[in-house]
């Protein structure tokens, strides 16, 4: 099968022919039909997230099940599925306590202690999988507990967005915190995750929804998704602009980029008693500075949101329904559909901030 392989960090991905193993117990072989390109993949390429090469990135896919291994009961060949990096075990304290998105099963390799590499190159050398998925490839070998069956009438080029970016942003607003009707919301960053957070705020009944970005071309998208106001962070002081629009700070601020300055600005934009939600992925070597007075005298809260606090096998079919009944807008979020061979150009556009969500299409 054809795949885009990261052979070295800070270098272009290489299009190669790889071998993929047959599904073992608890595993599913999926023909990848579409894969979104997420900023977290760029973090890996640039060294912000630890993942040694060689590996195949990609973690926002939708496809069709081709084969299943023994003991698989929830999907069958021919099923349309979304795959998600929130793989779960079903028995740890997080899974049994209702927070399967915190399960660490995604780091455990193949089920049952199977040490055979899922992917190998033409020399027989192992190529690592990213988040047990690796969707920058024509096929994926993953676990039953990393996929969910979806409706056959859902277009897969839009369904793939739900695999990461939409679930992360939408879930941050719908599940991580409790937005009340009429609340003032700020979303920093209008990429795929931020646009989804805006939609989550709209669906939750928020009053004022303020989009903040340094790329003004994104504001039409933000308004289509539900933003009531937009602040151009490249012009003037965005914190002051938000404070004026909200009359003293927002009830909830969603930081959807993962940068030290915007996280710190997000806390400043949060009103007394409000909550800053860290949605964007900050490189693991980075730290941020927060005033203790904001937390004590202002009683502000800061919380993380991992993949939208999802229960993906329950949430994602609901998000499909949201799209098909008109509540969730996905078409507007797709900047372009590209073949796998153009993946490096897509990352260049991402670096420049010139795309919302790009989708790789497979035959």
N, C-alpha and C positions, 0 to 999 in steps of 0.2 A: 504494500500500500504506500501511497505518497504521503509524506509528512514534512512539516517545517521543523527542523532540528536546531536547537541552540547548542552550538559546539563550543562557544566561548562567550563570556559576558562582554557587553559593549561591542558586539559584532553582529552583522546581519545574520538572520536565520538562514539555514541552508535547506533547500528542498531536496529530499532524499527518498529513496525507496527503503522502507523498513519492513521487517517481519513482525507479525502479531500472533501471539499464542492463541490456542483454542480456549474457550471458557471452561474453567474448572468449577468445583462446587461453589454455589452462591454467586457465580459470575455471569455477566451478560456481554455479548458482543454486539455492538451497535454500529450501524452504517451512519456516519456523520453526514447530515444534510445541510446544516448551517451552524456557524459558530461566531458569536460576537467576539470582538477584540476589546479586552478590558485593560484598564490602566495598571492593574496588578501584574499583568504579564510584562508590561514595560518595566515595572519595579524589579522584576526578576532579571530581565535582560541587563538592567543598569546596576544590579548588585544591591538594591535596597531591600530585597527579600531574599533570604538564603536558599539557593537551589543550585547544586553543582551540576555543570554540564558533563556529558551530553544529556539533554532532556528534550521532551516535546512539551511545549506550553499549551495554553488554551484551557478554559474552564467554564465557558458559557455556551453549551451546545444543545442542539436538538437533533434527533435522528430517528431511525427505524431499527428496531431490534432484528438482528440477523440470526442469532443463535443464543441459547441459554445453556448453562451447565446444570448439573444435578442439584436438586433441592430448591431451584428457583420457582416461585409460585405466583408472584405478583405481575410479571410480564411474560409475554410469549413472542415468538417470531412474528413479525408483521406489525407489532404495536408501535405507534408513535410515542416517543418518550422525550422528556427533558432530563438531562443529567445535571447534577448539582454537586458542588464540592463539599456540601455539608453531609458527608457520609456519617452514618451513625451505627452504633453497635446494638442498641436496643436494650442493654442490660446494665449499663453504668449508672451512677447516681444522676448524671445529667439527663440521660434518656428517660429513666424512670421518673425523674422529677419534673418532666415536661419541658426541658430545655435541650433537645437533641442537637441543636446547632453548636453547643459547647462540647460535644463528644469529641474525643481525640482519635476515633477509629480511622479517620482519614490518613493518619500517619503510620498505620499498622501494616501497610503492604497488602499483598493478596490474601484472601481469606484462607483460614485453615493452615497458616504458616507455609503456604506454597512459595518456595524460593525461586521458582523458574521465572526469569524476566518476562514481563508482559510484552516488551518491545525489544527487538535486537536489530542491529544494522546488518549490512551485507557481509560484514566480516564476522558476524556472530557475537559482537560485543553488545552488552546491555545498554539500552537507552532508557533513562528514567522517565517515569510518568509524573506529571505535575498534578497534584491534588487527586490522584487516582483516576484522572480523566484523560488529559492530553488531547484536546479537541482540535488542535491544529493538524489534523490528520484525517484521512478518509475513513478510518475505522477507530473505534475506542473499545478497549476491553476494560470493563469496570465491574463494580459489584451491584447486586440487586438493590442494596441499600444506598445506592447513589443515583438511582433513576426513579422516575414516576411516569406512569402511563397517562397520556392526555387524550383529549377528544380528537377524532380523525379530521374534523373540519377546521382545525386550527392551523394556519399557515406556519410552517416550521421556521421560516426566516424571521418571523416575529416571535415565535415561541422561544427561540434560543435566548432572546434578551432576558426572558424571565429567569433563565438559569443562574444569573448572577446579578447584573446591574439593576434590573427592575426589582427583583426580590430584595436586594440590599437597600435601595432607596425607599421603595414603597413600604417595606416591612419596618424600616426605622420609624416611619411616621405612624403606621397602623399598629405595630406590636411593641416596639421598644419603649415608647412613651405613650401617655394618654392625652392626646390632643382633645380639648373641649371645643364645642361649637363657639365660633367667634374669636378664638385665640389668634394672637399675632405670631406669625411664623417667618423665620428667615432661612433661606437655603443658600449656602455659599458654594458656588460651583454648579454650572448648568450643563455638565456632561450627562451621560446616560443615567448615572446614579442620582445626581441632583434633580434632573427632570422627573425622575420617578418619585423622589421625596416630595417634590412640589405636588405631584398627583396624589400622593398619599395624604398630604395636608388638605387638598381640595376634597377628596373623598371623605375625610374625617370631619369636614364642616368648618375648617378654619376660616377666620374672617379675612384679615390682611395677610397675604402671602408674598413676601419680598424675595426676589431673586437677585443674587449678587454675583457678578462675574466681571472679569477684565476683558472679555471678548463680547462686545455689544451685539454682534451678529446672532448670538444665541438667545437674545431677548424675545424675538418673535416666537421661537420654540417654547421658551418659558411661559409666555402668555398663553400660547395654545394649550399648554399643560395645566394652567390654572393660576399662574402668577398674577397678582393684582398690581404690583409695582416692581420696578427693576432699578438696580443701582449699579452704575458702571464703576467698578473698582479701579479702573485706570484713570479716572477723573476725580480728583479731590479725595476727601477723607470718607471712606465708605462707612466707618463706624458712626461718624457724626450724621451722615445721611440716614442711616437706619434709626438712630436715636430720635431724629426729628420725625421720621415717618411713623414711628411707634409710640411717640410720646414718652420716651424713657427706657426703651429696651423691649425686646421680644419675649414672649412666653417660652418659645422654643427656637433654638438656632441649630440647624443641621449643617455641620461642616462636611462637605462631600468631596473634598480634594485630597486631603492628607498632606498638608504643608504646615510647618511650624508657624509662620506669620498668620495664616488664615485661621488656624485653631485659636491662637491668642486673640485675634480680632473677634472671633466668634464668641468668646467668653465676654469680651467687652460689649458686644451687641446684645447680650442676654440681659433682660431686665431683672430687677430684684425678685427673688423667689422663682426665677425661671430656670430653664435647663438647657445646657449646651450638649448636643449629641454628636459624638465623634464617629462619623461614618466612613470618611476617607481613610485609606491605609497609609499611615506614616512609616517611612523606612525605619527598620528596627533599631538603627543606631541613633535616631533622633530623639530629643527630649524637648519639652515645651515649658515655658515659664508662666505660672499662674499666680496671681496675687491672692494671698490667703484672705485678705480683706473681702474679696469678691465672694468667697465661700462662707465667711463668718458674718461680716456686717451686712452683706447683701443676700445671704442665704441662697446663693446660686448653687445649682447642681451641675455636675459634669458626669456624663455617662458614655460608655462605648456602646456601639451597636455592631455586633458581628453578623454579617449576612442578613441583616434585617430581622434578627431574632426569630428565624424561620423554623417552621415545622414543614419542610418543603413538600412532603408527600401529601399533606393536607392543604397547604397554602397555594401551591402552584396551580392545581386544577381550578381553584377559586379565582386566581388571577387570570387564567384563560377565560373563565366566564365573564370577568370584568371587561376584558378586551372585546369579546364577542357581543356583549350587550351595550358597549359604547362608553363604559365608565373609565376604562384604561386606554390611553392612546399610545400606541407603539409605532405606527407607521411614520409619524412625524419625527420620531427619534432616530431613524435610520438615515445616516448621511450618504452611505453608498453600500452597494453590494459588489464584492470583488472575488476573483479567483484566488486560490491559495498562493499562486505565484506572485501576487502583488502585496504580500503581507508586510514586507519591509517598507514599502511606500506608505502603507497604512500606519505603521508605527511612526514614520516621519511626520505624517499629518497630525498624529496624536501629540507628538512632542511640540509641535507648533500651535496646538490648540485650535486646529482648523477643522475638526470633525466632532460630531456628537457621539454617534455609535456607528461603527463600520462592521459589516457582516460578511464573513467568508462564506461563499456558496460552493457546495460540492455537487457534482453530478450524481 
